[in-house]
Amino acid sequence: MSTRDTKKGGDNHAAAMARYIEEIDKFATMLRNQQVQIAELTAEEKHAKAEYEDARQAVREAKDFEHETVSLLLKFIRPGSIDVMPLFDTMAPAEEALHGLHSDEWRKEPITSLNLSAAAMRALIGKDIVLVGQLQDLVLKGADWASGLEEISEGMAQAIEMKLHQFVEERTKK
């Protein structure tokens, strides 16, 4: 074989090797691209799972809140579920000078009339305070009226007092 043939065969071998490396490089590039795409999709999946869990938790909390609200409502309206009879045994008699005008009427209204938060309603009903008059009697005892109610924070107590005050003002203007 002549050197010319060897050189020609070497060129073919080098060209074949270059094509072979080119094909391997294509596969390596495809593999890298797939790995990048898998990493991106995995991150998206993790984010979607976190959003899903947040949404699921929000639904759970909403259902719990709904259940608690229904329970409070049923506890309030179901006869015998709480000791509110006779009404006047658990509440001071209405005195217009102390409680406000027409207090004999509005003190008998349920605390639901005050539009309190569910947490405040639970805490008050848990202590058998279900009427506006009962709450007013408790608040009239002094600034630390909520000290015996561990579920009621200072801020919540202030909000309850504010709603009670607004309610009383509206009812005594009649």
Sequence and secondary structure as in RCSB ss.txt:
>XXXX:A:sequence
MSTRDTKKGGDNHAAAMARYIEEIDKFATMLRNQQVQIAELTAEEKHAKAEYEDARQAVREAKDFEHETVSLLLK
FIRPGSIDVMPLFDTMAPAEEALHGLHSDEWRKEPITSLNLSAAAMRALIGKDIVLVGQLQDLVLKGADWASGLE
EISEGMAQAIEMKLHQFVEERTKK
>XXXX:A:secstr
  HHHHHHHHHHHHHHHHHHHHHHHHHHHHHHHHHHHHHHHHHHHHHHHHHHHHHHHHHHHHHHHHHHHHHHHHH
HHSTTSS   SGGGGS    HHHH TTHHHHTTSBGGGG   HHHHHHHHHTT  BHHHHHHHHTT TTTTTT T
T  HHHHHHHHHHHHHHHHHHHT 
